[in-house]
Structures are given as structure tokens and as C-alpha cells.
Amino acid sequence: MQKVLGFLLIVFPLVSILSFSSPKNEKIKWISLKELQAEYARHPRPILIDVYTSWCGWCKVMDKDTYSNDKVAAYINKNFYAIKFDAESTDSVTLGSKKYGFAAAYNSNQLAVYLLGGQMAYPTTVFLSSLNAQPAPLPGFLKPAELEAPLKYFGEGSYKKQEYPAFMKGFTGSW
């Protein structure tokens, strides 16, 4: 009887603690542009680039409210290579076969200028169907429900079969 009581005194508090602890949030597996080159060569899939700046308040809100959402993070991890890119980086970077440096006229990296089509707004979520594809920038703060359709349009390959407006006619969000 004492053994059973001792066992219960150890197990019960442990089970109680574990049952009240919150589940671990899913986190996006952000990779660098260098890692992208190698990963993409092995297994091509769409690319999502979060173009941000260190001073951008809405960029921080998007990280906190959207990119930390479990459904968003799980979907991005499963279907995309995810890159965070500081638009004001002065480092030389390579995407695909092209090298980009700092563009003083924009006070931004040439890669950010290219990805955003010269419309420097932060945050901007950029979708690339392949390394050399035309960027599809989506500027501004997006809530998880607002990001769902574009994520699924690229993540499920619908961009290969139909234009985005046609996709949206049949799309029903679940987030």
C-alpha cells in the first residue's frame, strides 16, 4: 500500500503539471539564402521571403501575430522554403544565379528592390514559384486569415493551373 501511495504522490503532481502546461507553438523554420540554394537544388518547392527592416513596427507585429500562428507556421514549413531578408542589408547576397549588393539610391539591398519591384514597403511577403520566377510581392501587414489564400495558391501549385482571381472564386478559408 505504501508503495502505491508513494508512486501516486510522485506521478500525480507530474501529470498535473504536464496537463496544465501550454503546448509548444509551431515555429517557422527560416533558412538563409545560402541554405536555400542547396536545399532548392535537392528538392524544388515554392519560396516565401519575408522582406522586413529592423525599424519596422508592423514587421514585428507580423512576426508576433501571423508568422507565430500555428497553422501558418505548419503550412509554411510543409510547403515552402522560408527566408527572412532585411531589406537594408549591405551584404552581397545571391538568389539563383544573380548576385545583389547595396543600392544606395534606395538605401536598400538590390535584392529587396528587385523582389519588391522598387515599391519599398515593409513588411512585404514575397512568393517565388521557383528560384528564377517573377516575384509576387504582397505588401503590408497580413493577418493569418489574409495570408491563407496566397499561401495555398502557391503551396498547392494552383498558380500552375489558374490565375489568382479564378482561384479566389473557389477558395474558402479555414483559418
Order of alpha helices (4+ residues) and beta strands (2+ residues): alpha-beta-alpha-beta-alpha-alpha-beta-beta-beta-beta-beta-alpha-beta-beta-alpha-alpha
